[in-house]
């Protein structure tokens, strides 16, 4: 049974001081008489709904040398997350009810965050035939999001059938938008810098063409589409216009695409090699504007851990991907709050509420009496420098050594502290 707490001195998204009572895993309007409560001083911290990540690679089963559900859950908790969605590119692939239920059980065993499996769209992620979508939806894991990430469902007929199939039970197809024939051997964003560095270019149209096609298929079927890790200005505009036409589409952007640009490739450091690639300043600005104006719905980490040998090599041979669970909040604060362009209410939407709504889970929706006690308590004024070694098993952290502002101090999952940074706690006199 969960312990009972009274969090004193917190502020809500409007900056108003609030006292939050937690009893048996739920938020209550006030402490119940006769019950013992532990008072926790959280003065100066902002209380946000626990973060929800729609795009987390946990690697288990099959690639436990990179990450496990347990280690990924620790990393997520340290980043303020109370719910994460485990992508399907495991071994065996999460394309059956049995595998998604295994991942869900591993998450329950860790009991640090809610782990919601994402099911594969196609068998083996091969793009040839649909996986057991209905069986995964009806399984104990209750899968609602399906994705072949990082493989694009490039066959339009197969994509149409997938959209039609999941419509029956309110499912979502999350597409990794990458036309494979336009990105053969691609290494970084196509442009003058790629030519200068002698690296094969990755054209924007490879992403935008798939998004345009899928938007039309979504309109045709009346189903639901979620666009993974949007990276170009053209993609943002396609999604913006589609929403105006009433197409049922949602979209995500990663922290690294909001902050980093293709210029990071100049030193040939594979830590910055990622799929889709880092783009230009103009693309970054378009992504930020799309996040602020509601075109892009969520910040999703695309947390992609790799063993050291997969990154400690030459650029062409290195694996694509970065870790990001523990730094996502800081990037979101920089883009939305420190820039003066938005507020904490919008940050709560893109980090918590919208992801929960897209997935259909309860975590992260609100902080009201009767709701599950899932919170991220953050210090927006705290400056810190991430290190390469994190709670994750992998060290491919693109922010290592970069000074950041704003950090998660506590995470509460299901009424219990799943993460507490004791160094910060001491500093904040808690």
N, C-alpha and C positions, 0 to 999 in steps of 0.2 A: 504494500500500500504506500502511496506517495506521502511524503511529509507535507506539512502545512506551513506556508510562508506568508509573510506580509512584506512586500517590497515597498520601501519607504523612500520618497524623494525622487522618484523617476519622473520623466516628462513624456508626454505623448507627442504625436506627430505635429500637433499645433503649438507645442512648447508649453503646455499647461501642466503644472505639477499634479501627479496622480499617485494614489496608493493602490497597489494591486494585491489582492488577496488570492492565494492559491490554496485550495483544499481538495485533497484526493484527486489531483490531476486536473482539476477544473478551476477556472477563474470564477470567483464569487463576488457579489456586490459588496459584501462586508464580512469580517470574521464572524464565524458562528460561535455564540456564547458557549463556554465550557470546553472548547477545543483548544489544544496547545498549538501555538503558532511561533515559528522562528522569525524574528524581525531581521530583515536584511537591508542595510543602508545602501541604496543605489543612487545617492544624490549626484546630480550632474550627468546621469546616463539617460539616454532616450530609449524608451521601450517600444520595440517594433514587433509585429507578428513574426514568428520564426520564419526564416527564409526558405523558399522552395526552389530547388534547382531542377529544371526539366531535362537536363543534359549532363549526366555524370557517367564517366567510364570507371567502373569498379573492377573490371578485369576478371573477376571470379565468377564462374569456374574457368580454369584453363591457363590463366596468365598471372598466377599469384606472385610471380617474381616482380611484377610491376605494382600491383595493388591487390588488396583483398576487400571484401565487403566490410570487415571490421576496421581495417586501417583507413579506408575511404570514409567510413562513418565517423571516425575520430577527426579526420581532416574537415569533414563537413560541419561537425559540431563546433570545432574551433573557429569556423567561419560564420557562425550564426545560423546554420541551416538546421531545420527540424524535419525536413522532408527532401529526399533526393530521388531522382529517377535514373535507374541503372540501365544503361544502354545495352543493346542486344549482342554486340560483337564480342562474345565470349567464346570459349571452346569447351563443350559444344555450344553452338549458337543458341540463343534464347528464342527458339522458334517452335517450341512445344510447351504444353501445359506443365510438363514435368520440370523443365529447366527453369521457367519463370517462378514456379512454386519453390524450387530450391533456393533461388536468389532471395525470394521473399523471406524464407525461413532463416537464412543467414543474417538478414537484416534484423529480424526479430530477436535472434540470439545476441546480436551486438547491442541492441536496445539503446542506441544513442541518437538515432534519427529514424524516421519512417522511411523505409526503403521500398519504393514502388518500381517493380520491373517494367521495362519497356520491351514489348515483343517485336520480333523481326517481322517485316512485311513479307519477305520471301524466304523460302527454304534455304538455309545455309548462307543467307545474304547474297545469293547468286543471281537474283533478278530473273529467275526462270519460271517459278511457279509460286503461288501464294502459300504462305505458311499456315499453321493451324490458328487462324485469327479468332474464330469463334470459340475454340477450345480454350485458348489463353484468356479470352474475355470471361468465360464461364468458370475458370479455375479459381482456386482459393486466392490467387494473386490479383484477380479482378483487373486484368490489364485493359487499359483504355487508350494508351498511346502506342503506336506501332511505327517502327523506323528501321531502315537498313543502314543507318549511319555507321561508318563513313562510306557507304556505297549508295549511289543514287539509283532509285528505281527509274531507270532510263527508258524502259519500254512503255510507251504511252497507253497501249491496250491493257497492260498489266496494272499500271497505275490507276487507270479508270476502274478496273475491277476491284482493286483494293479500296478505293474511295466508296464505291457502291456497297461493298461488303460491310465495312465498319459502320456505315450509316444506320444499319438496322439496330445497332446497340449503342449508338452515340459515341462511337470511337473516333479517333483522330489519326490521320496519317501525317507523320512528321518527316519531311523530306530533306535529305542532304542534296542540295541543288548543285549538281556538277555534271555537265555533259561530258562523259568520259572520253569521247573522241576528240574533244577540244583541249584536253588536258593531259595528253600522253606525255609522260616524263616531265610534266610541269613542276617547277621548283619554287617559284615566287611570283608575285604580281607582274603581269606583262607590262612593259614600259621601258623607258630609257634606262632606268637603273638596272633592270634585269639584263639588258643588252650590255651595259657597261661591266657588269659583274660576270657575264658569260653564263648566266643561269637561264634555263628554259622558262619562258613566260607563261603565266596562268591568266588567260583573258577573262575580263569581267563577263563577257557574253556567255561564257560557259555556265555561270551561275544564273544570269538573268534569263537566258533562253528557257531553262528548265522551270524557273518560277513562272514565267509568262504562260508556258504550256499548262502547268499544274493549276494555275488560277482559272484557266478556261475549263479544264476538266472538273474542277471543284464547282464552278458555276453550273456546268452541265449536269452534274450528279446531285447537287444540293447537299453535298457532304461537308466535312470539316478538314481543312488543311492547316498544318503548322509548318512554317518555314524555319529550318534550323540555321543557326549562325549566319545571319545575313551579313554581307561584307562590302557591298558596293552601293554607291549613290543611286545607280539605276535600279537596283533591287528594291531599295526603299521607295522609290517613286512608283514602281509597279504595284507594290503592296498598298501604298497610299491610295492609288486610283481604284484598286480592287475593292478596298473597304468602302469607298464612296459609292461603288456600284452595288454594295450589299453582299458581296461574296464573303462566305464564312471562313475567313483566313486569320490566323494569328502568326506572330513572328517573334523571333528571339535574336538578341545580339550578345556576343561574348564580351567580357571585360577587356580582353586584349585587343579586340577590334575597335573598342571605344577609346583606347589610350595609345596603342602602339602603331607605328606605320612601317611601311616597307623599308625605310631608311635603316631599320635595325639589322637588315641583312648585309649591310656594307662590310661588317667585320667577319662575315661567313660563320657566325656563331649559330650552330644548329638549334640552340635553345629557342630561337625565334622562327624556326621552321614549323609552320602550322597549316592545317587544311580547314577552311579556305585560307589563302595566304593573307598576311598583313597587306593593307592597301595604302592609298595615298592620304595626305592631309584632307583633301576634298571629300574623300569617302568617309573618313572619320567624322568630319563635321556633319555630313548628311546622316550618318548613323546616330549621332548625338541628337540632332534635330528630330529625327524620327522617333527616338525614345521619348523625347520631351513632349512631342505633339500627339502621341498616342498611336502613331503608325506602327511602331514596334512595341509589343506588349510586355516583354519580359527580358531581364538580364539572365542569361543562362551560361554556366561556366564553360561547358565543353571540357571539363576536367579530364585530362588525358595523360595519366602517368605512364612513364616508361622506365625500364632499367637503365642504369648509367651508361652501359655500353651502347645502347641504342641512340644516345645523344652525343656521347663522347667520341665522335668520329667526324669524317668530312661531311659537308653539307649534303651532297648528293646521296650519300648512303644513310643519312640520319632519318629517324622516324619523325613523322609529323605529330605535333601535339605539345601541349603545355598543361601544367597543373594550375588550378585557379580557385579552389574552394575557399582558401583562407584569406584571399586578398580581394575577392569580388566586392565585398561591401565598401572597401576603401576606394575602389575605382568608381563605384556608383555614387558615392558621396562626392568625389571630385567632380564628376560630370554633372550631377544634378544640383548639389547643394553649394559646394565651394565656388562653383562658377556663377552662382546667383541666378541661374536660369530656371530653377524649379524648387521643389520643397520636399519635406519628409513624407508628406502624404503621397506624392507621386513615387518616391523611393519605395515606400511600403507596397505600392501597387506592383511595381516592376520586379521587386525582389521577393514578394510574398503572395499577395492576393491574386494577381492575374495568373500566375503559374498554377496555383491551387484550383482556380476556376477552370482553366484549360484542361487540367487532368481530372477534375471531378473529385478531389480529395478534400478533407476537412482542414488539414493542417494549413496554417498561414493565412486564413481568410480574415480573421478579425481578433480583437482583444476585447471581448465583452463578457459580462456575467453569463455563465453557462457554457462558454466555449472552452475547448481543450487549452490547457496552459502550455502553449508553445510560443516562446518569446526569444528575441535577440535583444540584448541590452548593450548599447553601443556608446562609446565615448567619442563624439565628433571632433573634439579638440586635441586628441592624442596623436602625436607624430611618432612614427615607428618605421623601422627598416626591416623588411622581410629578409629572412635568411634562406639559403638554398635548402637546408634541412627543415622539413615541416612535419606535421603529424602524418602526412602521406608517406608511403614507402619510397616514393620517387622524388627526385631533386630537380626536375626540369621546370624550375620556377623562373619565368621571365622577369619577375620583379625583384629578384634577389639583389640587395644592395641599393635599391631605389627607395628614397625617403617617401613615405606615404602618410596621409593624414586620415584619422578616423579609424577606429578599430573595435571589434567585438570584444567585450569584457566578459560577459556571461551568456550562455545559451541554456535555456530551460526547455526540456522536451518532456511532454506528458507529465508536467508538474515537478520534475526533478532537474537538478543542474546536470546537464550533460557535458558542460565545459565551463571552467572558471580559470581565468588567467591570473594566477596568484601574485605575479609581479605587478600587474596592473591593479589588482585588488588592493594591494598594499599602498600603491601610489594614490589610489582614490579613497583611501581610508575606509574600506568596506570590511 
